[in-house]
Amino acid sequence: MTSLNSLKSLLVTMAALSVSACVSILPETEPSAIYRLSSPTPVEWSGEDRMFVEINTPMAPRGLAGDEIALLMEGRHLAYMASAKWIAPAPRVVQNLVIDTFNATSAPLAPARPEDGVRAEYELRLDLREFEAAYDQGSGRAPMVHVSFAARVIATDGRRLVGTRVFSAEVRASTNREGAIIDAFDVASARATRELADWTVDVTRQ
């Protein structure tokens, strides 16, 4: 009986040592910085009744569909920032900015999400094509941020295609630093989404 108890104790000790050894060799994960895009200040609408435009979450290729901040290396393959992420998947980040941009204008179009359940006169569909910082001058130089998406406006009454257009903006980061790259994303995204909002108003007035 004593030998059996000794064997059990030895096995328990070996198992504990094994688990301890496994844990000790795992790399420690550093916390990621979380970034969001700056939103324009909303304005109060005091004019005529606004029509609703439903803003869908943009479709995106797999490499741009997550919350990683994409980096285009040598114009050929995607990598990602090691210590930073977006606050949400990139398509949702873009959708939120588009909605905030519509809310910051006095245009007669009120943005809505599909889950809001409102009856919208128009639907805005987006395909996110570029949302990355491209190292076009070498890995040690400040990258160029590319933001590009294709837009389609559809009238919900009769499912009529009202207009299509591609919106793009490029902004070079001031330095090859994390904060400067995020600032470039901020400026490029703001330019593209503002052009999108203005164009959507124009095509729905025709």
Secondary structure, DSSP 8 states (H G I E B T S, - for coil): -HHHHHHHHHHHHHHHHHHHHHHHTS------EEE-----------SS--EEEEE---B--GGGSSSEEEEEETTTEEEEEEEEEESS-HHHHHHHHHHHHHHTS-SSEEEE-GGG----SEEEEEEEEEEEEEETT-TTS--EEEEEEEEEEEETTTTEEEEEEEEEEEEE-SSSSHHHHHHHHHHHHHHHHHHHHHHHHHHHH-
